[in-house]
C-alpha cells in the first residue's frame, strides 16, 4: 500500500472519530444542563437520585460503560443487543452529560444570590434573570473546565474501538497487525490538529467574554 492510500484510510477513521465527537456534544451539552438542574432540585428525592446516577457514571470507567451498554441487553434479556455505533453514542452521551452537569452546577452556584435578588427587584422573571443576567457569566466561568473536558472527549473517541467501531485508532491498529507500524504514530497528527483547532476556538471565546470581571 502507498503512503497516501494509508493516510486516506486513516482519514476515514478520523471522520468516524469526529462523528462520535460532535454527536456526543449535541447530546451531552443540553442533557448535562438538565441533569445539573436536577442535582440542584429542591425536592430531595429527585436530587438524591440524580446525584447517585452522576456519582456512578463519574466513578466508573467509560470503557466499562460502553461494554455494559453494548453487551448487557443481549446477555441479561436474551434479546438482540444495540449496534456498536449507537452503543458508543449512548455511553459517551450519558458519561459526558454527567461530567458537564457538575461543571454547569458549579458555575450556576458560583453566581451570588444578590444578582438574582436584584433582578427580582427590577421585576424580571426567573427565566429572564437566568438568561439575561446569569447565563453569560456562567459561560465565562465554566469555559476553561468545559474546554478541558471537550478536549478529553477528542482522545476518548479512541475507546470506541473496543466494540469494533472503525475509528481512527482502530484503523491504525489494523495496519500494525499487518506489520506496518508508522500509521499508529501518525494518528497523533490527526489528534494534535483537532486539539489545536479547539485550543484556538476556546481561546478566542475566552477573549470575547473578558468583559465579564468575575
Backbone torsions as a table, in degrees:
resi	resn	phi	psi	omega
1	UNK	NA	145.4	179.5
2	UNK	-82.9	164.3	178.8
3	UNK	-56.9	-46.5	-174.5
4	UNK	-72.1	-30.7	177.1
5	UNK	-67.9	-36.9	176.8
6	UNK	-67.6	-43.3	178.3
7	UNK	-61.4	-37.5	178.9
8	UNK	-63.2	-41.4	177.8
9	UNK	-66.9	-39.2	175.3
10	UNK	-62.3	-38.5	178.2
11	UNK	-62.5	-38.8	177.1
12	UNK	-63.9	-40.7	176.4
13	UNK	-64.8	-37.4	179.0
14	UNK	-65.2	-35.2	177.1
15	UNK	-62.8	-38.0	176.4
16	UNK	-65.7	-40.8	176.8
17	UNK	-60.7	-41.8	178.3
18	UNK	-64.7	-38.2	179.0
19	UNK	-62.2	-45.3	176.9
20	UNK	-59.8	-44.1	-178.1
21	UNK	-59.9	-53.1	-174.0
22	UNK	-71.7	-39.2	177.8
23	UNK	-64.9	-39.8	177.4
24	UNK	-59.4	-44.7	179.2
25	UNK	-63.4	-41.9	180.0
26	UNK	-59.8	-36.4	179.6
27	UNK	-81.7	-47.9	-167.9
28	UNK	-75.4	-33.9	-177.4
29	UNK	-63.4	-52.7	177.5
30	UNK	-71.2	-36.6	179.3
31	UNK	-64.4	-38.7	177.8
32	UNK	-61.9	-38.6	178.0
33	UNK	-64.8	-42.6	178.4
34	UNK	-62.9	-42.0	179.3
35	UNK	-64.6	-37.7	179.8
36	UNK	-63.3	-38.9	176.7
37	UNK	-64.5	-38.2	177.6
38	UNK	-64.6	-37.3	-179.8
39	UNK	-72.8	-14.6	177.0
40	UNK	-107.5	8.9	-176.8
41	UNK	-60.4	147.6	178.9
42	UNK	-72.4	-29.3	-179.0
43	UNK	-77.5	114.0	-171.7
44	UNK	-58.7	-41.9	179.7
45	UNK	-59.6	-41.1	178.4
46	UNK	-64.2	-45.7	-179.4
47	UNK	-61.2	-41.2	-179.0
48	UNK	-66.4	-42.5	-179.6
49	UNK	-64.2	-47.2	-179.1
50	UNK	-62.5	-44.7	-179.2
51	UNK	-64.9	-34.6	177.7
52	UNK	-66.0	-43.8	178.6
53	UNK	-61.8	-45.6	179.4
54	UNK	-61.5	-41.6	179.5
55	UNK	-61.4	-44.3	-179.7
56	UNK	-64.6	-46.9	-177.2
57	UNK	-65.5	-43.3	-179.3
58	UNK	-74.5	-21.6	-176.0
59	UNK	-92.8	-2.8	179.2
60	UNK	-120.8	151.7	-177.3
61	UNK	-65.6	143.0	176.8
62	UNK	-60.2	-36.9	178.5
63	UNK	-58.9	-42.3	178.9
64	UNK	-64.4	-41.0	179.4
65	UNK	-63.5	-39.8	176.8
66	UNK	-61.1	-45.2	-177.7
67	UNK	-65.9	-39.1	-179.7
68	UNK	-65.8	-46.3	-178.6
69	UNK	-65.0	-35.0	-177.9
70	UNK	-77.8	-43.0	-173.1
71	UNK	-95.9	-30.8	-170.0
72	UNK	-59.9	-45.7	-177.9
73	UNK	-55.9	-44.3	-179.2
74	UNK	-69.1	-38.8	-176.9
75	UNK	-77.7	-36.6	-175.7
76	UNK	-86.1	-36.4	-172.6
77	UNK	-116.4	4.3	178.4
78	UNK	53.0	43.1	177.5
79	UNK	-123.4	166.5	178.6
80	UNK	-64.0	126.7	-177.6
81	UNK	-73.3	176.0	177.8
82	UNK	-76.4	141.8	175.4
83	UNK	-60.3	157.3	-170.8
84	UNK	-63.6	-42.2	-177.8
85	UNK	-67.7	-48.7	175.7
86	UNK	-58.7	-35.8	178.7
87	UNK	-62.5	-41.6	177.9
88	UNK	-63.5	-44.1	-178.3
89	UNK	-63.3	-43.3	179.0
90	UNK	-61.7	-47.0	-178.6
91	UNK	-63.9	-46.7	179.6
92	UNK	-64.7	-42.9	-178.4
93	UNK	-60.5	-47.0	-179.3
94	UNK	-67.8	-45.3	-177.6
95	UNK	-60.1	-51.1	-176.9
96	UNK	-73.5	-28.4	175.1
97	UNK	-62.1	-39.1	179.1
98	UNK	-68.0	-40.6	176.3
99	UNK	-65.7	-44.8	179.0
100	UNK	-62.2	-35.3	-176.9
101	UNK	-61.2	-38.1	179.2
102	UNK	-70.1	-33.8	176.0
103	UNK	-67.9	-45.0	176.5
104	UNK	-58.3	-47.6	-176.5
105	UNK	-60.2	-44.8	179.2
106	UNK	-61.5	-40.0	179.2
107	UNK	-66.8	-43.8	-178.9
108	UNK	-66.0	-43.8	-177.7
109	UNK	-72.4	-14.7	179.6
110	UNK	-79.9	-13.2	178.8
111	UNK	-78.6	130.6	-176.4
112	UNK	-65.2	146.8	178.7
113	UNK	-63.5	-24.4	-179.7
114	UNK	-59.9	-31.7	-179.9
115	UNK	-70.6	-37.3	175.6
116	UNK	-65.3	-43.6	-179.2
117	UNK	-65.0	-38.3	178.3
118	UNK	-63.7	-39.5	177.7
119	UNK	-64.3	-38.9	178.8
120	UNK	-66.2	-38.5	178.1
121	UNK	-61.5	-35.1	179.6
122	UNK	-79.6	0.1	177.1
123	UNK	85.1	16.3	-179.7
124	UNK	-83.0	148.0	175.4
125	UNK	-77.8	168.0	179.0
126	UNK	-61.0	-38.6	178.5
127	UNK	-64.6	-43.4	178.8
128	UNK	-64.4	-40.5	178.8
129	UNK	-61.7	-44.0	-177.1
130	UNK	-65.9	-49.6	-172.8
131	UNK	-80.0	-29.3	-176.8
132	UNK	-96.0	-26.2	-174.8
133	UNK	-112.1	-46.8	-169.3
134	UNK	-87.8	-41.6	-167.2
135	UNK	-55.9	-49.7	-177.8
136	UNK	-64.8	-34.1	176.4
137	UNK	-67.7	-37.7	177.4
138	UNK	-64.3	-44.1	179.1
139	UNK	-58.8	-43.2	179.0
140	UNK	-58.4	-42.0	-175.7
141	UNK	-76.5	-34.0	-175.5
142	UNK	-90.7	-8.5	-174.8
143	UNK	-58.8	-46.5	179.5
144	UNK	-60.5	-51.5	178.7
145	UNK	-66.4	-33.3	178.8
146	UNK	-66.2	-40.1	179.6
147	UNK	-64.5	-36.6	177.4
148	UNK	-62.9	-43.7	179.4
149	UNK	-65.3	-39.4	-179.0
150	UNK	-67.4	-37.0	176.0
151	UNK	-69.3	-34.2	174.7
152	UNK	-63.8	-36.3	178.4
153	UNK	-59.2	-38.9	178.4
154	UNK	-54.3	-46.7	-177.8
155	UNK	-76.0	-32.6	-179.5
156	UNK	-68.5	-18.9	177.8
157	UNK	-57.3	-23.2	179.2
158	UNK	-65.4	-19.7	179.2
159	UNK	-67.9	-17.8	-179.0
160	UNK	-62.6	-20.8	-177.3
161	UNK	-66.7	-19.0	-176.5
162	UNK	-66.6	-20.4	173.9
163	UNK	-116.8	30.5	170.5
164	UNK	65.3	31.7	167.5
165	UNK	-78.2	128.7	-171.2
166	UNK	-84.6	72.9	177.0
167	UNK	-94.7	-171.4	-171.1
168	UNK	-55.7	-52.6	-175.4
169	UNK	-69.4	-31.8	176.5
170	UNK	-60.7	-44.6	179.0
171	UNK	-62.7	-44.1	-179.8
172	UNK	-61.6	-38.9	179.8
173	UNK	-65.5	-34.8	178.7
174	UNK	-62.8	-36.0	176.9
175	UNK	-70.1	-35.9	178.6
176	UNK	-62.4	-39.6	178.4
177	UNK	-65.7	-21.6	178.3
178	UNK	-95.9	9.8	175.1
179	UNK	87.5	14.1	178.3
180	UNK	-111.8	107.3	-170.4
181	UNK	-90.2	-29.6	-170.5
182	UNK	-62.2	-30.9	178.4
183	UNK	-60.2	-28.8	179.2
184	UNK	-62.5	-39.7	177.7
185	UNK	-78.5	-29.8	-177.2
186	UNK	-68.8	-22.2	177.7
187	UNK	-57.9	-27.1	179.4
188	UNK	-59.3	-31.8	179.6
189	UNK	-61.3	-44.2	-179.8
190	UNK	-65.3	-47.2	-179.1
191	UNK	-64.3	-44.1	-178.7
192	UNK	-65.1	-38.4	178.2
193	UNK	-63.7	-43.2	179.9
194	UNK	-64.6	-47.3	178.9
195	UNK	-62.2	-38.1	178.6
196	UNK	-62.2	-42.9	178.2
197	UNK	-63.2	-45.0	179.0
198	UNK	-62.4	-38.6	178.3
199	UNK	-60.3	-43.4	178.5
200	UNK	-64.9	-44.8	-178.6
201	UNK	-61.7	-48.7	-178.3
202	UNK	-68.6	-33.2	176.4
203	UNK	-61.8	-42.3	179.0
204	UNK	-68.7	-37.0	177.5
205	UNK	-63.3	-42.0	179.3
206	UNK	-62.7	-38.8	178.2
207	UNK	-64.5	-39.6	179.7
208	UNK	-65.7	-26.6	-178.4
209	UNK	-97.0	9.4	-177.4
210	UNK	-67.2	-15.7	-179.5
211	UNK	-72.1	-11.2	172.8
212	UNK	-86.8	116.2	177.6
213	UNK	-93.4	86.9	-176.4
214	UNK	-119.9	NA	NA
